[in-house]
């Protein structure tokens, strides 16, 4: 993908990674940034050379700025924000972009405050260098906004932009570390290492709600997901609150926003806040005993039935 | 001040020195149960005669401050809300009536006025400079704007640690151990105090105000100020061009059997 020469902007993408690989969400941020001008990627981490190598080969990236230092190992905003500010002061980008993820949400607004800039969150469309589309009211009101600021800081929704492909060849330059802030100490990350497909990038998502009735019944959905393949399991807030599954499965306004090829909603009624997290899915199917459940009104295919009967049949029939 | 455990004047001073001061920021928003509708002029959403309430995540922040006060970790809780005249309702009903000691209303001219997150952070920064809290608690995001930015911006302006999306909080002395909800699961951090803390769903379950407390709330101090008086401009840096409905999905259909569902998904939708 060529960067259009007519674009005068210079965008900085703050790369999210785990010191080993670039996060898929960042690849969506690169696509968004490419609509704004020449793209530079900032990789700060510890032992993160493979991330630098990977991002430098992504289409659309002209330059990579890299710093490898202990304070950046865990993505702490207290250490990242001053770095972003320094890189901005030295390079005067017109845009700073990251994915609207836990990392992006933590770092970008803090950096925006240091740069006296009103950031724009959860961007779902880029019209031009100053005009963006963002989601408000749980996706029920889409706001088209125009900024008059010399610098714009955007966190973009990963499901709204295609992931940038491989095929680039960027130059890499080292930047100086800005030091440990001493404000916050990382203790632990408790993450799921089972290798199951990632909820935000799986081709198919199967989600369960209160209709599942008990935690052990989620096994049914995991079996269905295994049968379908490249399928992640999600959940409503209600069952996460009840302790059926861990919080990283929550799909919704304040959980994860997903937009898979197929979303199968099982035993969930479709509260406004849940719909916010999945209504952009290409195809939606649901299984629910209540014909009046709101989920039916946004489903392409709705099966009024008992999930304990239907899901095993689905697993057998696929 | 709860006279029961105050004791002598020197015990009072000791109490205040040993306990933390909490500042809680809350916002009046359209209630989460309301089906929000875009205005005919497409410059916003319909707010007139629509049910409003305290932002649910801010209720969690208030609850957390009150619990910390009950545990004698916090001595004084001050609530602040930036909003039009009706924001007084959330300050009284969702803060003062639950155990918050006093409130500050940064009054905007009308209930339809909005303030951008950076301006909100600057207002709270000014208030924090005056009130000198040890912890600033607020919800992780407002369910109307969904920006999820104020706590992080405020922490940046103050140069404080930030503990965002927290589901567990354990304060001890000059630090707090937190557990936060992340995309990948959970993260544990130790943050230095003072800190800006944004609360997530599972941190606690807020209590309901009881009638005696609601009555007492009417007598608690509620100070009204303006953003101007703090030297903060509420002039927006971003202009809203248009607010639109999301794209509507075409109506779907009911299938009668699992077999029919599978067939449709395979041959019609072609997603399996």
Interface residues (C-beta under 8 A of the other chain):
Chain A: X76 X77 X78 X81 X101 X102 X103 X105 X106 X107 X108 X109 X110 X111 X112 X113 X114 X116 X117 X118 X119 X120 X121 X122 X131 X135 X136 X137 X138 X139 X140 X141 X142 X143 X144 X145 X146 X147 X148 X149 X182 X183 X184 X185 X186 X187 X188 X189 X190 X191 X192 X200 X204 X228 X237 X240 X241 X246 X247 X248 X253 X254 X256 X261 X262 X272 X273 X279 X282 X283 X284 X285 X291 X296 X297 X298 X299 X300 X301 X302 X303 X304 X305 X310 X313 X314 X317 X318
Chain B: X30 X32 X33 X35 X36 X38 X44 X45 X57 X116 X117 X118 X119 X121 X140 X141 X143 X144 X145 X146 X147 X148 X149 X150 X152 X153 X154 X155 X156 X157 X160 X161 X162 X163 X164 X165 X167 X177 X181 X182 X183 X184 X185 X186 X187 X188 X189 X190 X191 X192 X200 X201 X202 X236 X237 X238 X239 X240 X241 X242 X243 X244 X245 X246 X249 X250 X251 X252 X253 X254 X255 X256 X257 X258 X259 X261 X262 X264 X265 X269 X271 X272
